[in-house]
Amino acid sequence: MSEPEIITGIISFPARLDKALAEATDLSRERIKALLADGAIRVDGAVASSASAKMRGGEAFAIALPPPEPLDLEPQDIPLAIVFEDEHLIVVDKPAGMVVHPAAGNRDGTLVNALLHHCRGRLSGINGVARPGIVHRIDKDTSGLLVVAKTDAAHEGLATQFAAHTIHRRYLAVCAGHPHPAQGTIDARLGRSDRDRKKMAVLDPGSSRGKRAITHYRVLERLDHATLIECRLETGRTHQVRVHCLSIGHPLLGDPVYGRTPKALRSLLADLGFERQALHAAELGFEHPVTGEAVRFRAEMPPDMRELIDETTR
């Protein structure tokens, strides 16, 4: 068995022990609490056990960090469109048809399988497990940008930004019909449908179920019986753009779950073999969780959506 990595340093400011160590290392506070419970942290030579212990500053610490446990999934050599990568995180342009995370019925061929191969030997481990940190997802048949953490610190920092709704997310979509007004905000609570628990639905504003969801949309181009729109998300709920567009009477073209394809376009979609929701995560922006730099990434519209737009241009 591999020997633990010993991380040493000096606590530089007065704070709770877990906060002080999180600031001094790349470890999350949750990971530090687990290491404290395992007796793996010493402060001034003594084994520490309390995350809330008050530090004055100037104490010496040593952390015996065990090697990350392998994730029980198969790394697979699947091509990835990498938009950005450093030692802390990776941004990929996911193709339509790829599942993000393994689940029942999808144990391989996923983005996580591909990342385990690509990042082999370069994952410091999320909470002690050598795995990519998935902090958000996009649907299997939605294309576009995803950021994935490679370290505890990046995972915690990105998760905090997603929870605070400070991440910039811009989607491109082709919806049925022509939305009026040409721009607006959909502020509608989302939760599981009472009729079909596999689907999401807009809930009554006073409902105690579900979560508030906000989408800002704007028409970019009027097409034949359809419209190219951009959607900027304040929140990131499951199927948010798809359900919000349906709620205003303009479901996304090709959506097999929420779609109502106009009769005039059914034969065109069949001829193109377009069988997914016309939705692409085109922009992603956030504060780098380690460097603090404001970063923004863009992904070109995939060929199938471009062809759909070209064929429906008036």
N, C-alpha and C positions, 0 to 999 in steps of 0.2 A: 504494500500500500504506500502511496506517495506521502512524503512528509508534508506537514502543513507549512504554508508560507507565513513568515513572521513579519508583521507590519509594526513598525515602531514610530514614535513621534512624541511631540510635546503638545499638550493642550494649551492653546494660545489665548483663551479668553474665558471669563466666568460664564458657566452655563450648566444645564443638565448634562450628565455624562453622555447620553445617547446623542443629543444634539451636537455636543462638542466633538465627538468622534466622527459623526457624519460629516461635519465640516472639514475634519482633518483627513478623511479618507474618501474613497469612492463607494463606500458602503451606505446602504439605506438605513434609516433608523430601525426599521423592522428587522433587517438582517443583524444589526448590532444587538438588538434585544434577544434574538435567538442565540447569538454567540455568548452573550452574558449568561443566559440560562445554561449553556453548555460549559461554563467555566473557562472560556477561551480568551478572556480579556483580563489583563493585569494593569493596575494603575499604581504607580510608585512601588512596584514589586509585589503588590498584594492582589489576589484574585478579586475582581469586581463582580457584583451580582445585581446591583440596582441601577436601572436605566435612569431613574430620577435623582440619583446622587448628585449633589451640588459640587461642581468643580470651581476652584478659585482661579485657575489658570496657572500654567507652569508645571503641572503634573506630567510625568512621563508615562506613556502607555505602551503596551505591547499586545498585539492581537495575533493569536494563532489561527490563521485562516485555512481551514481544510480545503483540499482541491475540490472544485465543483463536481457534484455527482452527475454522471451522464444522464441525459434525458432518454427515456425508453421509447425512442422513435428512430427511424432509419434515416440517416443523411442520404440525400439523393442528388445526383449531379443533374440538376434541372437548370437550364439557362435563366438568368435573371437580368432584367434591364435595370442596372444600378445608376441612379441619378447622382447620389452623393454617398460617401462613406468616410468615416474616420474611426478612431479607436473606441469611440463612445456609442455611435449610432450608425444606422444605414437607412437610406431612403431609396425605395424601389418603385418602379412603374409596373404595377401588377397587370398582367393581361386578363381580359375577360375569360372566364372558364376556370380560373385557378382559385381553389378554396384557400383561405388564409391559414386556418388552424385545423389540425387533424381532429376528427370526431368520428362517431360511429358511422361506418360506411365510407369514410374518407380518411383512412389511416396513412395514405401516401399520396404523392403527387401534389402536396400542398406547399404553400409558401414557406412554412416552418421547415418542412423536409429539405427544401432547397437552401434555406439559410443555414441549417445545420451543416450542410456540406460546404457551402461557401465560406462560412465563418469558423470552420473546424480549427481548433487550437487557439482561436482568438476571441472566445467568449469567456469573460471573467466569471460569469455565472450570475443569475438573477435569484437572490435569496438562496444561494448555495447550490443551484442547479445550472448546469451548462446548457442554457437555452436562450433563444432570442426573446426579448421582452416585447410582447405584443400589447401595445397600449391603445390601439384602436383597430377597427376592421372595416373593410368594405365588402359588399356582397360578392359572392362567387362570380356572378355575371356582370359586375361593374368593373370597369377598368380604371387604372390610374394610381395615384400616389399614396404610399404608406410609409410612415417612419417606424422603425423598429429599434429598440434599445439593445445595446450589447453589454452594458454594465449596470450594476445596481443604481449608481448615481444618475445615469441617463434615464433609466426606467422610472425612478421616483420623480425626477424633474419633469419629464414629459407627462406622466400621469397627473401631476399637480396642475399642469397647464390645461390638459384636456378637461379636468374636473372644474377648472375655473372658467372654461369656455373662452380662453384667450388665443386659441389656435385659429389661424386663418385657413379656411377651407372654401375653395371655389370649385363648383361642379359645372359641367356642361351637359345639357340634356336636350333631347328632342321629344316634345310632348305633342299629343293629339290636339288639333284645333288651334285657335288663336286666343291666348289669354287676354282678358280685358279687365282692368287696365293693363297697360304694357309693363308695368312694374308694380311691385307691392310686397307686403310682408304677410306671411302665413304664420299665425301664432295659434297653434292648435295642439292640445294635449294628445299624446300618443300612448297606446297601450295595447295589450292583446285583445283581439276581436272576440266578442262573446259568441259569434257564429262559427268561427274557425280559429282555434287557439294557435295555429301555425302562422296566422296572418296578424299584422298590426292594423290598427284602426284609429281614427280620430275619436276621442272620448269627449263626453260632456265637460265643459270648462270647470264645473264644480265637482267633478269626480275626484275621489280620493285615490283612484288607481292611475297607473301610468305616470308619465313625466311630461313636463312642459317642453315643447319643441318649437323652435323659431327658424323659419327659412325666409330669406330675402331673395326674390326672383326678379329678373329683368329680361325682357325680350331682346334678343340679339338679331334675329332674322326670321321674317315670316316666310314659310314654305307652303307647298301645296297641301292643304288640309293638315298642316303641322307647323310647329314653331321651334326654332333653336333658342333655348333660354339659358341663362346662367343662374345658378343658385348659390348664394353665400349662406353658410350655416353658422348660426350662433350656438346651436347645440348639435350633438351628434347622436341622435337616437336611431335605433334599428329601423331600417327602411324609411328614414325620414323624408327624403326627397320624393320617393315613389308614392308614399301615402299622402303627403301634403299636396302633390300635384293632382292626385286622384280626387282629393277633397274639394278642389276648386273646379273640377270637371275637365281636367286636362291631364289624363294619365300618360305615362311615358310610352312611347312606341316600343313594341316588342316585349313589353313586360308580361311574362307568363302568369304572374300572380295577380297583379293589380291593373293590368292593361285592358283597354277597350279600343282596339284598333279601328279607326274609321273604315267603313266599307270600301271607300275609294282607294285605300292604301293596302288592303289585305293582300291582294295579288302581288303588289310590289314587294312587300316584305317576304312573301313566299318565294318570289323569284330571286331575291337577294340572299335568301337563306338566313335572314336576320331574325334570330329567335331569342334575343336577350333584351333586357331593358336598355334603352339608349341613354346610358348614363356613364360619365367619365369624370373622375376626380382629377381636375386639371391643374390646380394650384394648392400648395400646402406651405404654410409659413408658421414659424414659431421662434421662440428664443432658445438658442442652443442651451441645453440643460447644464452643461459644464463650463463652456466658455462665456456664456451670456450674450453671444453675438446674435443679432436678429437675422434670420435666414429665411429665404423663400425659394421654393422650387416649382418648376412648371413641367408638365408632360403634354406633348402634342396629342391631339385627338387621334385615336386609332383608325386604321384604314376602313374598318367596317362602318363606323359611324360617319366618317367622311363621305363614303360612297352613298350611304343613306341620305345624307343631306344633299349631295349633288343630284341624286335622283328625284328629290322632292323640291328642288329649287324652282320657284315659279318663273 
